[in-house]
């Protein structure tokens, strides 16, 4: 790594910070009628940040006194986050107008949350980690309660805020313990302090447990998942879609960088914790989703289960494991944005619907929508040759190669159980008696996102696509180990 006293490595973050302030001023002077304008400019801003990430994608540069790192790993994750945030805005605008939530603050909040996520991905210090995490979280708390006239949305925001504050306290307490026993907050300082031949101080291990607990809350890993179903159900559906993709990717990237940046020499200690988090998340995500009747709560437990699979790759504690995690995150993004785009389209003249039973006979009233949703459900279940199969395949292989065969076996069993509720949705759409059809046609943005996501999900049937994604993820993963 080279020390570069320049702002250039942080150009994507600077673009989002300055752009968010400009959009806020535009919205203030234009009023609520500016929602579409601010949203379009926010999407362009996020795409400009993607363009700023690409030039330095393969370089590893450290700046801001060693607190900020830009490398291939960060570039890969930032591009996924920025794409996920842009898509979240695209699929939200029509919904916000129909539900009388035409407030320009919505896209601005997404941009500010994305700014925090990019800072998280590039954190190379416990202080930078916390600043990025809280920048993201403050915007997300407001978004969860964005429908201020809805009791469910207000409750979701309050639950998320209270439990988020608890997790932040745990993270700060763990960071203070680590600082006290290692004498530094930089990942390099911490790694050097715990890499000696002697035993690791008990205070460092205790601090690591608290830090892991705080990070596990952000990815909604069991047993820190209690907020997820209620927040997913209570928040407006576009907010739920955003929560399910970009913040999850950012938190997993932060999880990965923290473990391999600060604690690579004590992998045996944190590997045990990650194995437990992975097993618990896969089992809870598979079992509790079976009894859900609300599709947003079902997707909440689905996301918990998928976090378990991603943590399996991280628990492998190897470059192949990190590569598997990155592949999984890319596929997870494609599957979930498409699925949530179609969930947002579940609407009748009397309002939005969220019940799984409302999908009955969808293949007759909306065959294209039913087909696309079936593709996403099959992919989420991990059925070949769709993208979801390859995501699980690579994390299973990484676990087996790291002598965690039992973890892969448990993952396969949990995947089999979870296939039940995914395939149940397909059965409801194609074989149950038709319910009242959805009356309101989805917007063009939703249609474009759903079709594109379905195409990407099916493209993994071609080996050339799989090998290309694998090569890009492998390059990104290697930058963590240089």
N, C-alpha and C positions, 0 to 999 in steps of 0.2 A: 504494500500500500504506500502511496505517496501523499505527503501533506501538501495540500494546495490551499493557500489563503485567498480563496476566491468564492464568489457567490454562484458561479456557473453550475456546479453540481446540484445546487438547490433551485435551479431555474424553474422546474415544474411547480414546486411549492410556491415560489415567488409569483408565478403567473396566476395561480389559483387565489393567493392572498390578495393581490392587487385587483384581480378580476372580480372577486367576491365583493370588495368594497365598492367598485364601480357599479356592479349590478344592484347593490343595495341602494346606492344613490339614485340610480335610474328608476328603481321601483318606488322609492319614496316620492319622487317628483311626478311619476306617471300614474300612481295609484293602482287599484286592483285590476284595471283593464290591461295592465302590462304583463299579466301572467305568461301569455304565449311568447311575447317578445323577450322577456327575461329568461324564460325556459330555453328558447332557441339560442340565445347568446350564451347561456350556461353550458349547453351542449357543445357549442363551438369552443368555449373556454376549456372544457375538459379534453376535447380533441387537440387543442393547441398544446395542452400539457403532455399529451401522448407524443406529439411531434417533438417536444422538448426532451422527452425521455430517450428517444431513439438514438440521437447522435452519440451519447456517452454510454450506450447500452453495455458494451463489452469492457469498459474501463473500470478499474477499482480505484476510487479516489476518496480520501478522507479530508474533511474540512471542519470548520467551526471548532477548532481546538480538539479534534478527535471525536466530537459528539455526533457527527453526521457522516454517513458512509454512502457512497453511490457505487453500485456494482451491478453485475448481470442479474444476480438474484433479485435485488431491489427493482431493477428495471422490468423484469418479467412480471413481478407481482404488481408493480405500479400500473403497468399497462392493463392488466386484468381489472384492477380496481377502477381505473378511469373509464374503461369500457362499461363495466357494470354500473357505475354512477350515471354515465350518459344515457344508457338504456333505461335506467330507472326513471329519469326525467321524461324520456320520450313516451313511455307507457303510462305516465301519470297525468298528463295535461287534460285529456278528455274526461277522465274520472273526476279530477278536481273541479272541472267546470260543471259536470252533471250534479255533483254533490254539494254545490254552492261553497266550495272551498277555494275560490279563485283568489289566492293570496300570493303575491310575488315572492314572499319570504321562502316558499317551499324550495324552489331551485337554488336559492342562495344558501339555505341550510344544507342542502346536499353538497354544494361546492365547499362549504366550510368543513363539513364532516369529512369530505374527501381529502382536504388539506391535512387534517389530522391523521388520516390513514397513511398518506404518503410520508409524513413525518415519522409515524410508527415504523414503517417498513425500513427507513433509513437510519433508525436510531442505533447509535453505537455507544450509548451511555444510559445509565438508569434514569438520569434526570431528563434527557431527551425523550426517552421512552415514555415517561410519565406525562410530559408536556403534550406529546403527540396523542397519547391515549385520552387525555382530558379534552383536548381540542375536538377530537372526534365525538366523545361522549356527550359534551354539553349540547352539541347540535342534535344528536340523536334523542336526547331526553325531550327536547322541544318537539321534534318530529313525531315521537310516539303519541304525544297529546295534541297533535295538530288540529284534530277535529274538536275544538274546544267546547262545542255544544253537545258533544256526545259523552255520556257518563262512562261508557266503556273505554273510549280513547283517553279520557282524563285519568281513569284508573290505571290504564296501561302505562301512561307516562309517569305516574306517581310510583308505581311498582318498580319500573325500570330505574327511576332516579334513586329511590331508597336503596335498592339492592346494588345498584352501580356504585353508590357512595360507599357501601360496605366493602365491595371488592376493591375499590381504590384505596381504602384504609388498609386492607390486608396487603396490597401491593406496596404501599408506602412503608408499612412496618417491616415487611421482608427486605425492602431495599435498604432501610436504615440499619438492619442487622448485618446485611452483607457489607455495607460501607464500614460499619464499626469494626468488623473482623478482618477486612481486606485492605482498608485504608484508601479506597478509591471507588468511584462510581463508573469509571470507564470499563467497557467490556474487556479491553486488553489488560488493564490493571487487575481486574477480578480473576481473569484466566491465569495470569502470572502468579497471583497469590495462592491459588488452589492447585497449582500444578507441581508442587514440591513432592518430595518422597514421603514426607510425614503424613499423619492422618489429617483429614480435612476437619477444621474446627467445627464443633457442634453448632456454633452460632451461624456459620455459613449455611449449613444444611437446614437449620430451622428457617433462616431467611429465604432459602431456596424454596422451601415448602410453601411459605406465604406468597412468594412471587408467583409460583406455579398456580396457586389457588386463585390469585387475582387474574392471571391470564386465562385460566380455565373458565372463569365467569364470562370473559369477553367472547370466547368461542362457544359458550353454552354447553360445556362438557359436563357430564354427570360427575359429581352431585351438585354442581353449580348451575344447573339448568332450570331451576324452578321458575325463573322469570319468563322463559321463552314462550311456552304455550299461551299464557295470558296476554303477553305483549303482542304476539303475532295475531291473536284473535281480536284484541281490542283496538289496535292501531288501524288507521285507514289502510286498505289493501295495498296501494302503491308503496306506502311506508313499510309495510311488511315485506314486500318484494325487495325493497332496498336493503332492509335489515338482513335478509336471507342471503345476499350475495356479497356486496362490497365490504361491509364490516367484518364478515366471517373470513374473507380472504386476507384482509389486513391483519386481523388478529392471529390467524395461523402463520402468516409471514413473520409477525413480531415474535410469536412463540418460537419459531424455528431459528430466527437470528439470535434471540436471547440464549437459547440452549447451546447453540454451536459457537456463538461469539464469546460468551462469558464463562460457560461451564463445560467446555469440550473434554477436559481431563477427568471430570467426575461423571461421565455419562452413565456409569453403572448405577449411580445413586438416583439420578432423575429418570433413568429409563424405567425403573420399577414403578414410579409414580405415573408415567405416561401409559404404561401397560394397563394399570388399573383404570385410569381415565378412559382409555380406549375400550376396554371390555365393558365397563359400566355404561358408556354412552351407546355402544352398539346394541346392547341388550335392551336398555330402556327405550331407545329409539324404535326398536323393532316391536317390542311387546306392547307398549302403551299406545302406539299409533293404531293398533287393531281396533280399539273400542271407540275411536273418534268418529263423530258425525259431522263435525265442522271441518271443511277442507283446509282452512288456514291453520287450525290446531294440528291436523294431520301433517301438514307440511312443516310445522314446528318440530314435531317429533322426528320427522324425516330428516330435518337438518341436524338434529342432535345425533341421530344414527350416522349420518355422513361425516360429522366431525369425528366420531369414533374411528371410522375407516382412515381418515386423514391422519389422526394421531397414531394409528398403527404404523404408517410410514415413518413418522417422526420418531417413534419408539425404536425403530430399527437402528437409529444413531449411526447412519452411514450415508455416503454420497448418493447411493442408489435409493435410499429411503427418502432423502430430500427431493431427489428427482421424481420419485413416485408421488410425493405430496404435491409438487408443482403441477404434474400432469393431472392429478385428481382435482386440484383447484380450478384449473382451466376448464375441465369437463363439467365440474360442478356449476360453474358460472353459466355455461351454455344451456345446461338442462334446466336450471332454476329460473333464469330470466324468461325462458319460453313458457314454462309451466305457470309462472305467476302472471305473465301477460294474458294467458287464457283464463286464469282465475279472475282477473280484473274484468274480463269480458262477460263473466257470469252475471247478467243483469236483465231484469224485466222492467216493464214500465213503472211498476210500483217501487223500484229501487234495486240495489245490489243484493245478490243472494250468495250465501256461503255454504249451504248445506250440500253434502255429497249426494244426497237423494235428488237434488235438483238437476243432476247430470243424467238422470234416467232417460234412456232413449235418445241421447244427444246425437247418435249416429244418423238418426232419421231426420232431425230438424236442422242440424248443422254438421254434415258429414266431414267437412274439412277441419273444423274445430275438433271434432271427436278424434279424427286420425292423428292430428298433431299432438293432442293431449295423450293419446295412447302411446305415441312414440316416446314422449317424455316419461311416462310411467314405466314403460318397458326398460328405458335407459336407466332410470333411477333404481329399478330393481336389479340392474346389472346383467341383463339378458343380452348375449351376443347376437349380432356383431355391432350393437350400438355402442355409443361412446362410454356409457356408464360401466359396461363390462370391462373395458380397458383400464378405467380408473381403478376399479377394485383389483383387477389382475396385477397391476404393477405394485400396489401396496402389499398385496399378499406375497408376491415374489420377494419383495424387499424384506418382509418379516421372516420368511422362511430362510433366506440367505443369512440373516442375523441370528439364526437358531431360536427364533420365536415361532416355531411351527404351531404350537398350541394356540397362539394368538390368531394366526391365519385360519385355523380350524374353527375357532369361536366366531371369527368374522364371517366365514362361509355359512355357518349355521344361522347367524343373525341375519345374513342376507337372504337366506331361504325363508325365514319367518317374515321378513319385511316384504318379500315378494307377494305375500298374501294380500296386504292392503293396497299395494300398487295395482295388482291384477284385479282386485275387487272393483276398482274404479273403472277399469276397462270393461269388466263384465256389466257394470251398471249402465255404462254408456251404450253398449251394443246389444244387451240381451234383456234388460228390464223394460217394463211398460213405459212408454214415453210420458215424461212430465210436461208441464206447460213449457213451450219453447221460449228461448231467450228472445225478447222482442227488440232490444236495442242492438244495432249492429256495432261491432267494435270499431274504434278509430283506425285510421290508416297506419299510425305508428304501432299499435298493438299487433295488427296483422303482419306488418313487415318484420317485427321482432320475433313473433311466433314462427313464421315461415323460415326466417334465417336461422333461428336456433334449432328448429327441427332438421333443417338441411345439414347444419354442422354436426348435429348428433348422429345423423345417418352416414355422414361422410367418413366416419371412423371405420366403416366397413372396408375402406380401401387401405391396404397396407402402406402406401406411400404417405398418406396423411398421418397415420400412427407413427411411422418412423421419423417424419419431420418434427412432429410435436415432441417426440422422445428426445431428438437431438437438441432442440432448443432448450427443453427443460434440463437436460444433462449439462449443457454449458452453464446455465444459470446456477444449478446446484453446485458445480465445481468451484464457483467463485467464493462460496462460503468456506472452502477448505484450503484456499491459497494462503 
